[in-house]
């Protein structure tokens, strides 16, 4: 005997439990995926934080147990002209550079680097430059610079001093290469100003400020000197 059901009976009767079962399974699977997705970022974010906190607490415990001997490793001093940049477990410590005066570090957890904030001088070695009018000259200059941001000087560049010096030598060749011999001899102040502006733009991300640039000496080949003397 064949049993025929109307469309209304099919939709309200036999298909309703099946639809409810499928919907409930979909809801369970969706909730499990949401739980997994919500747990993964939490585990990734809390993992390093928990480890860092545990190591820090353990180091503080050792400091407390070994008092007062541990004070020799905890208390540090930087001079008036110095700043200390501290890294805790590889991460830059908030609060900026420490100093001048007394500051504290946690042994085995903190690593710090001292930065000298005083002005420094660098004499650019004589650079062989081909001027715009095809004359070879040897020019050297002096650059005065200092660290303006200790954190940038440590975190943004490997060697801020060496990088600034190399950039100064390159800038000297680039600026003078666009000028004639007469301009180099007569426009030293404008050359120094242009070099300072170019160097400031290049060294700002490194935390270095160029205070002054001076063209020290311009040496002309002997043959050209004799020709110039003969004309005079």
C-alpha positions in Angstrom: 0.0 0.0 0.0 1.4 3.3 -1.1 1.3 6.2 1.4 0.9 9.6 -0.2 1.6 12.8 1.8 0.6 16.2 0.9 3.1 19.0 0.5 1.9 20.6 3.7 2.2 17.3 5.7 5.7 16.8 4.2 6.9 20.2 5.2 5.3 20.2 8.7 5.6 16.5 9.5 8.5 14.3 8.3 10.9 17.0 7.1 10.7 19.2 10.3 12.7 16.8 12.5 15.3 16.2 9.8 15.7 20.0 9.2 16.0 20.6 12.9 18.7 17.9 13.2 20.7 19.4 10.4 20.4 22.9 11.7 21.5 21.7 15.2 24.6 20.0 13.7 25.5 23.1 11.7 25.2 25.2 14.9 27.4 22.8 16.8 30.1 22.8 14.1 29.9 26.6 13.8 30.3 27.0 17.6 33.3 24.6 17.6 35.0 26.6 14.8 34.3 29.8 16.6 35.8 28.4 19.8 38.9 27.2 18.0 39.3 30.6 16.2 38.8 32.5 19.4 41.3 30.3 21.4 44.2 30.4 18.8 44.9 34.1 19.0 44.6 34.1 22.8 47.1 31.3 23.0 49.5 33.1 20.7 49.1 36.4 22.5 49.3 35.1 26.1 52.1 32.6 25.5 55.0 35.1 25.3 53.4 37.3 28.0 53.2 34.4 30.5 56.7 33.3 29.8 58.0 36.8 30.2 56.2 37.3 33.4 57.4 34.0 34.8 61.0 34.8 34.0 60.7 38.2 35.4 59.2 37.0 38.7 61.9 34.3 39.0 64.6 36.9 38.4 63.1 39.2 41.1 62.9 36.2 43.5 66.6 35.6 43.0 67.4 39.2 43.5 65.4 39.2 46.8 67.1 36.0 48.0 70.6 37.2 47.2 70.3 40.7 48.7 72.4 42.7 49.3 74.9 41.2 46.9 72.4 41.5 44.0 72.5 45.3 44.2 75.8 45.3 42.5 74.1 43.8 39.4 70.8 45.7 39.7 71.8 49.3 40.3 73.4 51.1 37.3 74.5 54.7 36.8 74.8 56.8 33.6 76.5 60.1 33.4 74.9 63.4 32.6 75.9 63.1 29.0 74.7 59.5 28.6 71.4 57.7 28.1 70.7 54.0 28.6 68.4 52.1 26.2 67.0 48.9 27.9 65.7 45.8 26.3 63.7 43.3 28.3 63.7 39.8 26.8 64.5 41.3 23.4 61.8 43.9 23.6 62.4 47.6 24.0 61.3 48.7 27.5 58.6 51.4 27.6 59.3 54.7 29.1 62.1 55.8 26.8 65.9 56.0 27.5 67.0 56.0 31.1 69.3 58.6 32.6 71.0 60.6 33.7 71.6 59.2 37.2 70.6 55.9 38.7 68.4 53.2 37.1 67.7 49.6 37.8 67.9 46.5 35.6 66.9 42.9 36.2 69.9 40.5 35.6 69.4 37.7 33.1 66.3 39.5 31.7 67.4 43.1 30.8 70.1 44.2 28.4 71.0 47.8 28.1 73.3 49.9 25.9 74.8 53.3 26.7 74.6 56.1 24.2 76.9 59.2 24.3 74.8 62.3 23.7 77.7 64.7 23.4 78.6 66.4 20.1 81.2 64.6 18.0 83.4 65.6 15.1 84.4 63.8 12.0 86.9 65.0 9.5 85.9 63.7 6.1 88.9 62.4 4.3 90.0 64.2 1.1 87.6 63.2 -1.7 88.7 63.2 -5.3 85.9 65.0 -7.1 85.3 65.7 -10.8 83.6 69.1 -11.0 81.0 70.2 -13.5 83.7 71.8 -15.7 85.7 68.6 -15.8 88.4 69.6 -13.2 89.7 67.1 -10.7 89.9 68.5 -7.2 90.5 67.1 -3.7 88.1 68.4 -1.0 87.8 67.6 2.7 85.3 68.8 5.2 84.4 68.6 8.9 81.1 67.4 10.3 79.8 68.1 13.8 77.0 65.8 14.9 75.4 64.3 18.0 72.7 61.8 19.0 69.3 63.5 19.4 67.2 60.3 20.0 69.0 57.4 21.8 66.3 54.9 21.1 66.4 55.5 17.3 70.2 55.3 17.4 70.1 51.8 18.9 67.0 50.3 17.3 67.0 51.8 13.8 70.7 51.4 12.7 73.5 49.1 13.5 76.3 51.8 13.8 74.9 55.3 13.8 78.4 56.9 13.9 79.8 54.9 11.0 76.6 55.3 8.9 76.6 59.1 9.4 80.3 59.3 8.4 79.9 57.3 5.2 76.8 59.3 4.3 78.8 62.6 4.9 81.6 61.5 2.5 79.0 60.5 -0.2 77.1 63.7 0.2 80.2 65.7 -0.2 81.0 64.1 -3.5 77.4 64.4 -4.8 77.0 68.1 -3.9 80.4 69.2 -5.2 80.0 67.1 -8.4 77.3 69.4 -9.6 79.3 72.6 -9.2 82.2 74.2 -11.1 85.6 74.9 -9.7 84.8 78.6 -9.3 81.6 77.8 -7.4 83.4 75.5 -5.0 86.0 78.2 -4.2 83.5 81.0 -3.8 80.4 79.4 -2.3 81.6 77.4 0.7 78.9 78.7 3.0 76.1 77.6 0.6 77.8 74.3 0.0 78.0 73.7 3.8 74.3 74.6 4.2 73.2 72.3 1.4 75.2 69.4 2.9 73.8 70.0 6.3 70.2 69.9 5.0 70.9 66.7 3.0 72.6 65.0 5.9 69.8 66.0 8.4 67.3 64.4 6.1 69.3 61.2 5.8 70.3 60.8 9.5 67.0 61.8 11.1 65.6 58.1 11.1 68.9 57.1 12.9 68.3 59.6 15.7 71.4 61.6 14.7 71.4 65.4 14.3 74.0 67.2 12.2 74.9 70.4 13.9 77.3 71.9 11.4 79.3 71.2 8.2 82.4 73.1 7.2 84.4 72.8 4.0 88.0 72.6 5.2 90.3 72.6 2.2 90.1 72.5 -1.6 93.2 71.3 -3.3 93.7 71.9 -7.0 96.2 69.9 -9.2 99.6 71.5 -9.5 99.3 72.0 -13.3 96.1 73.9 -12.9 97.6 76.0 -10.1 100.5 77.0 -12.4 98.0 77.8 -15.2 96.0 80.0 -12.8 99.1 81.7 -11.5 100.3 82.4 -15.1 96.9 84.0 -16.0 97.0 86.1 -12.9 
